[in-house]
Amino acid sequence: MTELFGPKVAIVDDRPEEVAGIIDFMEENKVGYQYFNADIIENNYPSTTIDSVELVFLDLYYSSKFDPYQCAQWIDHIIPSKQLYELIVWSKDSNKTDEVLSVLNDIEKTPRIVLTKQKNNFQDAEGVSRLIAEIKEDFQENKEVTEEFIAEIIEISENFVVLNCLLDSETEFYQIRRFEKSPLSHFTNLKTGGFMMVRITTQPGERKFEFIEDFSDHSKLFEQKNIFLKFKDSPLFKKTIGDEDNF
């Protein structure tokens, strides 16, 4: 079912029976949706991105081997560039979510809100009703999300900067992210090896980026050998290092 102006919900799963309850809910409540069978043998991607989609249910396994790039490719085919959307990771292996989010960030398709829902917890008769209730409650709690972290500048191009972001100091979780360079015009000492504080505030319909110059020495936090080798397979670096014209 799709609405007059297109579906609001996209459902990606290679097992139709595992999303049948979600589809029935959409039908009963007249919510526009589109189901995509993620069978890796078939090319079932939409012919073009879908402007109307605001919410994606995404399974993570389409074969015996997990591949975060396959998951991100579905989002890339469905969600237009710079469109805000919410992502529900609907999987038996939702612990793989961070790997998918890393790739989505590389291709600049980061969701506004991410929820993880373990399929096994919603397989009983009341599973879908409980799932929808939890989603609504989670969205109410996530009306505004603020993310703040220290980052090291590791690459500068004409239009972008690439940062090594320390997203969680307790677990030492780092992530490479790319940002437009223009908001950093107030920096007095923008150079590779420098540091900054990044604050990202997200709320429905809006995402605000703040960059705060930091002159402190955070080198010990970023003492990772061969940082470029570690991320050499990332599409982000294939586009930026020595190939800035491909932005």
C-alpha positions in Angstrom: 0.0 0.0 0.0 1.2 3.5 -0.8 -0.4 6.9 0.0 -1.3 9.4 -2.8 2.0 11.2 -2.3 4.1 8.1 -1.7 4.8 5.7 1.2 5.8 7.0 4.6 7.4 3.7 5.7 9.9 1.4 4.0 10.3 -2.2 5.2 13.5 -4.1 4.1 13.7 -7.8 4.9 14.5 -10.9 3.0 11.9 -12.9 4.9 8.3 -11.6 4.2 6.9 -13.8 6.9 9.0 -12.0 9.6 7.4 -8.6 8.7 3.9 -9.8 8.0 2.6 -8.5 11.3 4.1 -5.1 10.6 2.6 -5.0 7.1 -0.8 -6.0 8.5 -0.6 -3.1 11.1 0.2 -0.7 8.3 -2.7 -1.9 6.2 -5.2 -1.8 9.1 -4.2 1.7 10.1 -4.0 3.0 6.5 -0.3 3.9 6.8 1.4 4.2 3.4 4.3 1.7 3.2 6.4 -0.1 0.7 8.0 -3.5 1.3 11.4 -4.4 -0.3 12.5 -8.1 -0.4 16.2 -7.9 0.4 17.0 -11.2 -1.3 20.7 -10.7 -2.4 20.2 -12.7 -5.5 17.5 -10.4 -6.9 17.9 -6.7 -7.7 14.9 -5.4 -5.8 16.1 -1.8 -5.2 13.7 1.0 -6.0 14.4 2.6 -9.4 14.9 6.0 -7.6 15.0 7.3 -4.1 11.7 8.0 -2.4 11.1 11.5 -1.1 8.1 10.6 1.0 9.8 7.9 3.2 10.3 9.0 6.8 10.7 5.7 8.6 12.7 2.6 7.6 12.5 -0.9 9.2 15.8 -2.5 8.3 16.8 -6.2 8.7 20.6 -6.7 8.9 21.1 -10.3 7.6 20.3 -11.2 3.9 22.6 -14.3 3.8 24.7 -16.3 6.1 27.3 -13.5 6.2 26.7 -10.1 7.7 27.7 -7.2 5.4 27.1 -3.6 6.7 27.6 -2.2 3.2 24.6 -4.3 1.8 22.5 -2.9 4.6 23.6 0.7 4.0 23.1 0.2 0.2 19.4 -0.3 0.8 19.2 3.0 2.7 21.2 4.7 0.0 18.7 3.5 -2.7 15.6 4.5 -0.6 16.5 7.7 1.2 17.4 10.9 -0.9 20.5 12.9 0.1 20.0 15.2 3.1 16.6 13.8 3.9 15.8 13.3 7.6 14.5 9.9 8.5 14.2 7.5 11.4 15.7 4.0 11.3 14.5 1.0 13.2 17.0 -1.8 13.1 14.6 -4.8 13.1 16.8 -7.8 13.3 17.9 -10.9 15.3 21.4 -9.4 15.3 20.7 -5.8 16.3 24.1 -5.7 18.0 25.6 -5.1 14.6 23.9 -1.7 14.4 27.0 0.4 15.0 28.8 -1.1 12.0 25.9 -0.2 9.7 25.7 3.4 11.2 29.4 3.8 10.5 28.9 3.1 6.8 25.7 5.3 6.7 27.7 8.2 8.1 30.4 7.6 5.4 27.8 8.0 2.7 26.1 10.9 4.5 22.8 9.0 5.1 22.9 9.1 8.9 19.4 8.7 10.4 17.9 11.3 12.7 17.0 8.7 15.3 18.0 5.0 15.5 16.0 2.4 17.4 17.1 -1.2 17.7 14.4 -3.9 18.1 15.3 -7.6 18.5 13.0 -9.7 16.3 12.9 -12.5 18.8 11.2 -10.3 21.4 8.2 -9.7 19.3 7.2 -13.0 17.9 4.2 -13.8 20.1 0.5 -12.9 19.3 0.8 -9.4 20.8 4.3 -8.8 19.4 3.4 -6.2 16.8 1.2 -4.2 19.1 3.9 -4.1 21.7 6.5 -3.2 19.1 4.5 -0.2 17.9 3.8 1.0 21.4 7.5 0.8 22.2 8.4 2.7 19.1 6.0 5.5 19.8 7.3 5.8 23.4 10.9 5.8 22.2 10.2 8.5 19.7 8.6 10.7 22.4 11.7 10.4 24.4 13.9 11.2 21.5 12.3 14.5 20.4 15.7 16.2 20.7 19.0 14.4 20.6 22.3 16.0 21.4 25.6 14.3 20.5 28.9 16.0 21.8 32.4 14.7 21.3 36.1 15.6 20.9 37.5 15.1 17.4 40.9 15.1 15.8 41.3 16.6 12.3 42.9 14.0 10.1 42.3 15.3 6.6 41.4 18.7 5.1 40.2 19.3 1.5 38.8 22.3 -0.3 35.3 21.8 0.9 35.4 19.2 3.6 37.2 18.1 6.7 37.6 14.5 7.9 37.5 14.0 11.6 38.4 11.1 13.9 35.6 11.4 16.5 35.8 9.9 20.0 32.2 9.1 20.4 32.5 7.1 23.7 35.7 7.5 25.8 34.7 4.6 28.2 34.5 2.0 25.4 37.1 3.9 23.3 34.7 4.0 20.3 36.1 6.1 17.5 34.4 6.8 14.2 35.6 8.6 11.1 33.2 11.4 10.0 33.2 14.0 7.2 31.8 17.5 7.6 31.5 20.6 5.4 34.4 22.9 5.9 32.5 26.2 5.6 31.2 26.2 9.2 34.8 26.2 10.4 35.7 29.5 8.8 36.0 31.1 12.3 38.8 28.7 13.3 42.1 30.5 13.7 44.3 27.4 13.5 42.6 24.9 11.2 45.2 22.2 10.5 45.7 18.5 10.4 46.4 17.2 13.9 44.3 19.9 15.5 41.3 19.2 17.8 37.7 20.5 18.1 34.5 19.9 20.0 31.6 18.9 17.9 28.0 19.3 19.1 25.2 17.9 17.0 21.6 18.7 18.0 18.8 16.8 16.2 15.1 17.3 16.5 12.2 16.7 14.1 12.9 18.5 10.8 16.2 20.0 11.9 19.8 19.0 12.6 22.2 21.7 14.0 26.0 21.4 13.9 28.3 23.4 16.2 32.1 23.3 15.9 34.1 24.7 18.8 37.9 25.2 18.4 39.9 23.4 21.1 43.5 24.4 21.7 44.1 21.7 24.3 46.4 18.8 23.6 44.3 15.6 23.3 46.9 13.6 21.5 46.9 10.8 24.1 43.2 10.2 23.4 44.0 9.6 19.7 47.1 7.6 19.9 46.1 5.0 17.4 48.8 3.6 15.1 48.2 3.5 11.4 44.8 5.3 11.5 44.7 5.4 7.7 45.4 1.7 7.4 42.7 0.9 9.9 40.1 2.7 7.8 41.7 2.2 4.4 38.7 0.2 3.1 36.2 2.9 4.0 34.4 4.6 1.1 35.1 7.9 2.9 38.8 7.6 2.3 38.5 6.3 -1.2 36.8 9.6 -2.0 38.9 12.0 0.0 42.6 11.0 0.1 44.2 12.1 -3.1 40.8 12.3 -4.8 39.1 15.4 -3.5 37.4 16.2 -6.8 35.1 13.2 -6.2 33.2 14.9 -3.4 
